[in-house]
Amino acid sequence: MSEYSSDFDFLLSQDGLKSLILHNDGYRQIFLCINAIETEVGWINSSDLTERVPLVQRSVTIDTAPIVYNSRMKEYDDRFYSLTQHGFSHTYRFSFPKQFGSCFVLAEAGFYFSLHESKIACFSCGGVLEPTLCDNFACIQTLHATVYPACLLIDADSGSACNLVAQTLESHPNLYQPPVTEDQIRNEASARQTAIESGDRQGGNLVDERLSREVLAEQRHRDSAILRTRFISLGVVEDHEDIDQAVNACMAQIRLRLTLEQQQALRKLQRKVGEAHTGRIEMAQDFLQILQGMIDSPGIGEIGEVVATTINTLEEQDCQDHTSEMIDRIRTRMLFINIKDGMVNEFNQIEWLKLLCRLKLFFNEQALFRVLSETRVHGKSLIASGESTEIRGFVKNEFAKTICRFPHNQIVLRYGSLGRQHPDVMAKLEFRFKQLVNNRADFINYLADQITTDQGWFDFLKIHDNDFGLVQGKTESSADLLMERYTSEADGHSEQEVIIGANNVVCTRAQLLTEDCEHFIYKKVDDNWSKILLKTSILNAYHKCMSG
């Protein structure tokens, strides 16, 4: 990169600029002042360039955290939304090979679609996905790791040697494009709005006795609210009025899909959030994400019932922290209902590490409840304490910063100090919690209970894991063959013997299927345990666990 000097007509290289600053007291003073740097090492000239003046020593904190290309696309949901709502799935996806054209696959790999710039880019490194690149690779993960190896999303040595490796920026060694600007964000929103209006002008046919342009106008209003909601959730919009407008728009959109009781429950929570004194914007953002999750869910009736049941336990006189806990419980529950979403790859097979990591977050949540239930202060369990809401919120926030991740990691507290425990109690809680979350056997038992008691999990594994389906199929075939001995046409058995024998086969079949499932789960967890801990733990806590 080159810059013009104010005193020279020619371009200076970076080395030239460095030399100019280092060997000219006036330029060096300007450089130090602009960058707010003060030091005792060396001297600079005063304003008249005749008197030498020492500078006061001051420690300077430098943020060395790597910068991502587009921080507003960090979340999977936002990338998926950009791919499904901005026209990629209808216009561009057919330019890519089949295994690269799935919105699920692209979003999971870190890519999103920019309508304004007509490109698919990685939010982390800015690497652009081109159809011509895809011809050289079997899957998007290999392409990403090979062509853009400096990306923070990929593991080292996961690519392969080729001559297509892109060059990173000199200023940002993990980026392949300069970070997006606010102008680009505004242009993206404008392009989105223009696309919607363009589609509206084409409307003129009747749709349910209304002009299609009227229907599209309603859709445009809803999409605008959703886009605003997304930007609010990413911290781009932080105005109370904007948040309220987005909440009202989402409430209007889902009103007709909920029962009257569910609508009343949501309005109750909306009112409680509006009354918050501390962290109102953060609470409103969480509430918006709840509404967005309900809008996006095909099973809104089930989620609506869960949300309403949880909200109705909230009393009118409860304080803000109870409202925060309610939001945390609802978001956690909604995430669990949708836990299987995005867990299947382009080959219709389960991505086990990703699924196990997601389940581990809920196991961590259960471990938190367990340790609070077991720990007693003044003869009473912490979970039964009068300040149980504040205690749970405080402890969860602390553990989310120092030990491990949860499905929903932060609870907004107004009276968080009430939850702070004596250092000895906190040390006891931390020690016991680490024991629980790092216990492989307990995690396996947790998974077995979740999966073997839910037929939906059995069906999901059989459909999306060939090995599991094969094992279960063999057991079922053996049981079917054994059952043939106890049919009404079977010779040599009395009616009572047939009934008892058939019942025994049914019980044995269920037991064997359960045991097959438990063995299968044990093997998956055993193969991935260290990676699961790494991906769900705070890094320093993980290293302490491994060294211990």
N, C-alpha and C positions, 0 to 999 in steps of 0.2 A: 504494500500500500504506500502511496506517495502523497505528499502534501506540498502546497505552495508556501514559500517563505514570504513574509510581508516585506522583506528587504531585498528579495532576489526575484528575478524573472524566471528562473529555471526551477524544475522540480527537484525536491530533495528526497533521497531514499530514507528508509528508517534509520540506517546507520548514520546518514548525513545529519538527520534531525538530532540523534543522540549526541553526536560530536558537537553540533552547534550549541545545544543546551549545556553540555558539560564544560565547554571552553569559553562560554560567554556568561558573565555574572548576571547581566540583566535578564537574559532569557531563562537562566536557571532560577532566578527569583520569581519570575512569572510562573514557571512550571511548578515550583513548590507552593506558591500561593493558590494557584488554580486547584491543585490537588489536595489542599489543606494539609500539607506535610510540614512538620516541624521537627528539627533534629539538632543535636549538639555536634554531630559529626560534620566538620567543615564549617565554613562561614559564608555568608552572602553579603553583598553590598547593600547599604541603605539606599534611600531614594536618590540621593545626590551622587551615588556611586563613588564617594570618597571615604566614607566612614564604615569600617567593618563592624557588624552588629551580630552577636551570637543569638541563636534562636533557642527558645525554651524547649526542652526535651518533652516529648509526648508520645505515648504508645499509640500506634495506629493499628486498628483492627481491619484486616483485609478479608473480605468474604471470598473464600476460595471454592464455594459450592459451584458445581458445574451448571451452566445455563442451558435450558432446553430450548428447542426451536420455537415451540408454541405451547406455553404452559396452560393455555385455555383448553387444550385438547388432551390433558393428562388422563381424564376419566374415559373408560371404555364406552360408557353410554353416550358421551358427547361425540366421540369418533363415529360410533355406529349411527347416531342421529344424522351426522353430516353426510354419511354415505347413503342412507336410505331416504333422506328428505331433500337433498340438494340436487337430485337428478342423476347421480352416478349410476344407480341400479338400472335406470331406464335408458341412458344415453351412452355411457362409457364402458360398462362392465363387459360388453360383448367384444370389446377390443382386446381383452385379456384372455389367456387360457382359462379353462373352467376352474382349475384349482386355485386361481388367483382372483377370480371374479366374485367370490363370496364376500358379502359385507361383514359377516361374522368373522371370517378369517382375517380380512384386512384390518378391522378394528382391533382384533385381539393381538395382531402383530405390531400395533402402534400407529397404523396409518389412518389418515382421515382425508376427506375430499373438500377442497376449496373450490367453490363455485366461481368466485371472482377470478381466480387465477387458473382455473380449469386444470388442476393438477392433484395428484394423490401424493401426500408427503407424510413422513414420519414425524410425529409431534416432538420426539426427543432429539433426533439428529438433523431433521430437515431433508433427509434423503428422499428423492422423488422416484416414484415407481412408474416405469415406462413399459408399455407392452413389449417393446423389442428386447428389453432385459429379461423378461419372463421366459423367453424361449430357451434360455440357457440353464434353467434351474427347475428342479422337481417340485419345490415348495417355497413359499414366501419366506419362511424362516431362514432357509439356506441362502436365498438371494440377499436378504437383509444383512445377514452376518458376513457375507462374502463381499458385496459391493460397498457396504457401509460399515466396515468393521469397527469404527470408533464409536458407534452408537452405544449409549449406556444401557439400552434395553437388552442387548444380546450378551451371551456368555463368550468369554475368550476361547479362541480355537474352535468355535462352532461353525466357521465358514470353511471354504476350500480355496485352494490356490487358483487364481485366474487373472486375466489382464484387464478386468473391468473395474478394479478398485477405484473408487472416487477419491478425490483429494479434499482433506478437511481445510477449514479456514485457519489461517495463521493465528488469528486472534482468539479463536475458540477451537481447541483441538478435538472436541467431540461433536462439532457441527459441520454440516456441508452447505449450509446457507446461513446468512445473517438472521438473527431472531426476528420474528414477526413484529411489526410496529402497530401502534394504535390505529394508524391510518389504514393498515391492511385489515384490521378487525372491523372498522367501520365500513370499508368497501365491501367486505364479505356480507355484512348484514344488509347493505344496500342492494347487492346483487341478488340476494335471497328475496328481498321484497319485490324487486323488479321482475323476477321470474314468476312470482305469484301473480302480480298484476297483469303480466303478459298473458298468463293462462286465463285470467278472469275475462279479459277482453274478447276471448274466443267464444265465451259462453253465450248461448242464445236459445238452447233447447230446454224443454221442460223436464225437471227432475222432481218427482213427487209434487206435481202441480206448482212448482216454482221455477223461475228461470235459473238455469245453471249458473249464471253470473252471480245470482243471489246466494246460491249454495257455496260457490267459490269465495264470495266475500266473507261468509261466515268462517270458512276454512282458513282464509287469510288472517282473520282476526285471531283464531285459535292458534295458528302457527306463529303469529307474532308474539302471542302470550307465551308460547312454549319456548321460543327463541329467547325472549326476555328472561324467562325462568332459568334457562340454561346459563345465560350470562350472569344472572344474579348468583346462581350456585357456584360459579367460578370466580366470584368476587369482582366482576367487571361493573355491575350495578350495585350500588350500596345506598341508594336513596329510599327512605321509608315509603314515600308515595309510590315509587316504582314497584317496590315489593308488594305493597297492598294491591296495586292494580293487577299484578301478575297472579297473586293469590285469588283475587275475585274472578279473574278470567278462567283460571283452572277450576275453581269451584263451580262456575257456570257450565263448564264443559262436561263435568262428570255428574252433574245434578240428576239428570234423567236416567242415569245408569245405576243409581243407588236407591235403597228404600228410604222412607221418610225418617226412620230411626237412625240410619247411617248418616243421612244429611245433617240431622240435628247434632249428632256426635261430632262431626267434622266442624260444624259452626261453633260448637262449644270449645273445641281445641283452638280454633282460629281466634276466638275471643280471648282465651287465656294467653295465647302467644302475643296478641296485641297489647295485653296489660303488663307484659314483662318490663322490668325496670333495668335489667342488666343483660347485655348480649342479645337484644331484641332482633337485630339483623341476623345474627347467627341462627337463632331459633326459627326465624321466619324462613331462612334459607333451607333449614332442615324440613320445615313444614311443607315448603314448596316441592322438595324432593319426594316427600311422601305422596303428595298429590300427583306429581309427574309419574311416579311408579304405579299409581293406581290407573292413571290415564293409559299408560303403555301396556298394562297387563290385560291379557285376554280374559283372565279369570277375575275380573274386578269384583264380582259378587262375593267370592270367597275372601278376597283381601279386604273388601269393605266391611264384612262381618267381623273379621279379626280386628280391624282398626276400631270399629265402633265398640266392640266388647272391651277393648283395652281402654279407650277414652272414657267410657262410662264408669270406670272405677275411680276416675278423677273427681274429687269433690270441689264444689264451688269455692270453699274456703281454703283449699290447698294453696300453698305458696308457689312461687315461680319454679323452685327447684323440683317440685312434684311434676310440673308441666314438662320440664326438661327431661326428667326420668321417663315420663310417658312417651315423649318423642323418641327417646333412645330405644325403648322397648318396642315401639311400633316399627321403627326402621330395621331393627334387628330381626323382628319377626317377618317383615316383608322380604328381607334379603334371604331368609331361610326358605320361605315359600318358593322363591325363584332361584334356588341354589343350583339347579341343574342347567340354567340358561348359560349358553356359551361354553359348555363343558365338552362338546363334541367337535372333533376336527373335521376337515373337509372330506375325510374318508369314512365319516359316520362312526368313528371310534372314540371312546372316552379318552380325554387327556388326563391321565390319572394324577400326575403331580399337581396340576392345577385344581382338580376336584378335591384332593386330599388337603391341600393348603386351605382351600375355602372352608372345608369342614373343620379344620383345625382351629379356625377363628371362632367358630361356635363352641368348640370344645373349651377354648380359653374362657369364653363367656360363662360356660357352665362351671368351670373351675373357680372363677371369681365368686359366683354365688355360693359355691360349696365352702370356700375358705371363710367367707363372711358368716356363714351359718355355723361353722365349727368354732370360730374364735369367740370367746366370751370375755366380757369386761364387766366387772362388778356383778358377776353371776348371770348376766344376760347376753344372749347371742347378739352380735352386731347387727344382723339382719332383722332382728326384732326390736332394736333400739328405737327410741323416739326420734332420733336423727338418722334413721337407716337410709333415707334418701340421700342426705348430704354425705353420709359415710361412704355409701356405694359410689356416688359420683366422684368424690375426692379420690378414693382408692383406685377406681378405674382410670381416672385421668392420669394419676401418678404411674400406674403400671403400664399404661399405653405409651408413656414417654420413656420408660426405663427397662421394661421386660419384654412385652410382646404386643402384637396387634390384636384388635377385636373386630367384629363385623362393622361396628360403628364406634369410632375411637375417641370421641370427645363429647362430654356432657357440659353444657353451659350452666354454671352454678352462680347464684347470687350470694348464697350463704355457705360457700364452700369451706370456710374456716371452721364451721361447725362439724364437718366431717373429719377434720384432722385428728389423728390419734396420737397418743403418747409414743415417743420414739421406740420404746420397747415393744409396744403393740404393733407398730408399723413394721419393725424388724421381724416379728413373729409372722405377721401376715405375708410379708415378702418371701420369707423362707418357705412357708407352707405352700404358697402359690406357685413358686418355682418348682417345688417337688411335684405338684399336680400337673402343670402344663408340660413338663419335660418327661412325664411318665408314659413310655410307649405302650405298655400293657393296658393302662387305663384308656388311652386313646383308641386302641384296637377294640376294647370292650364297648366304648362309646359308639364307634362305627357299627359294630355288630348289632347293638340294640337299635340303632336308627334304621339299618337296612333290613334286618331279618324280621322286623315287626311291621314293615310297610311294603305291601305288594307292589306299590308303584316303583320303589327302589329296585326290587327284584326284576321287574319288567324292563326298567331302564338299563340295568346291567346286562341282561340277556340280549337286548336288542343292539346295544352299542359296545359290547365287548365279546369278540368271537370266542376267546378262551373260556370266559365265564359261561357263555351259552353252551359250549361244548360239554363242559363238566356237568352243568345242570341237566343237559339233555340226556347224558348217559345215565344219571341217577334216575331220572323220570322214566326212561325206557326200561331199566331194571325193575322199577316198581310196577310198571304196567304189565310186564311179563309175569311177575309174581301175583299180581291181582287176577290174572286169568285163571288161576287155580281156585279162585273163590267166587266164580260167577254162578248164576243160577243154573247154567248148563253143565257145570263141573260135576263129574261123577265121583262117587265114593265119599261125599261129605254131606252131613245133615244140614238142615237149614240154619241151626244155631252155630254150627262150626263155620259155615260160610260167612255169617254175619260177624262172628268174632275174628275170623281170619282176615276178612276184608278190612275191618277196623284196625287191626294190628298193622296191616300193610300201609294204610293211610297214615298212621302215626309214625311208622318207620320212615316212610317217604318224606314226611315233613321234617323229621329229625335229621335225616341224611342231607336234605337240601340246605338246611340251616348250617350243618357242619361244613358242607362244601363251601358255603358262602363265607363262613368264619375263617377257614383255611385260606381262601382266596384273598380276603381282606388282609389277613396277617402277612401274607407274602408281599402284597402291594406296599403296605406300610413299612415292612422291614427293608424293602429295596429302596425306599425313598425317604427314610426317617431323617437323615442328616439334612437333606435338601428341604424337607418340610420345616424343620426347625429354623434353618437359615432364612427362609422366605417369610416366616411368620413371627420371627423374633426381632427385637431391637438388636442391632449388630453387636454392641458390646456385651449384652446379656447372652447372646449366642456364643461368643468366644469364651465367656466364663463358663458356660454350660459344657462346652466341648473340652475345655482344659480341666474341668472338674471331673 
